[in-house]
Amino acid sequence: MAEHNKNPEVSEETMQKIDQATMILSQIGEDSTVPRNIRRAANEAIELLHGELGSAAVRASNAISRLGDATLDPNCPSHARTGIWNAVSILETIND
């Protein structure tokens, strides 16, 4: 995660927000008590955040969209849902 900032127009503050959200989502993605589809959504959101397509705001928006269904899943444990909401709150502050 420290090797990013490949895109010079992404601010250090934005990269910190992406790292913070990534850390939260990584914990969810590695938690064996969380259903597989929720872990998959968290990992896919991380991939979207660190992808090459679009600005940081577009990548954040795509990641938020991917996480939306996961929080609605009745099998999502409350700690995972809270973590996803925290990550989404951070990502919502990213703009161009």
ZIQUI-V433199 format. One record per helix or strand. SS is the DSSP state (2 for helix, 1 for strand). FROM is the first residue (numbers start at 0). LEN is the number of residues. If there is no record, write none. Layout:
ss->(SS	SS)
from->(FROM	FROM)
len->(LEN	LEN)
//
This chain:
ss->(2	2	2	2)
from->(11	35	55	77)
len->(18	14	17	14)
//
